[in-house]
């Protein structure tokens, strides 16, 4: 079975189109992942800050639980 140059070029072209589409999708997913990770880091930092402040206030009896 022989393949012609046209068939080979079409296959390569199709593979590159699929590769480009998959790469673009992967880049978009990485951007979303980075955004979500940054959100989680911010939430963690704020939680730590609030927890530390609450612990200090309770230890000094200078704050209320309400």
N, C-alpha and C positions, 0 to 999 in steps of 0.2 A: 504494500500500500504506500503510495507516494503522496506527499502533501505539497501543494504548490506554495510559492512565496506569498501569494495573496491570502491564502488560508492561515499561514503562519503569522502574517502581519495583523490580520483581523483578530486572531487569538491573543496576540500580544497587546494589541490596542484595547481589547475588552478586559484583559487582566489588569492593565494600568488604570482603566476607568474604575474598575471595582476596587483596586488598591487605593486610588485617590479618594473615593467615596468613604471607604472604611477608615482611612487616615483622618479625614475631616470629621467623621463621627467620633473617633477616638479623641481628637483634640477637643471637641465640644464636651465630651464626657469628662475629660481631665479638668477643664475649666469649671464645670459644675462641681466636681469633686473638691477642687481647691476652695471654691466658695463655701461649700458645706463644711469643710474642715476648718476654715477660718471662723465660721460661725460657731462651731463647737468649741474652738479654742477660746473665743471671746466669752462664750457662756461659762466655760470652766473658770476663766480668770475672774469674771464677775462673781461667780458663786464663791470662789476662794476668798475674794475681797470681802464679800458680805458675811461669810461665815467667820472670818477672822475678826471683823468688826463686832459681830454679835457675841462671839466668845469673849472678846475684851470687855465689852459692856457688861456682860453677865458676871465676869470674873471681878469686875470693879463695882458691881451692883449699881452701875450708873445708867442702866437701860431697863426697858420693860419688855415683857414678852409679847405685848399687844401691839 
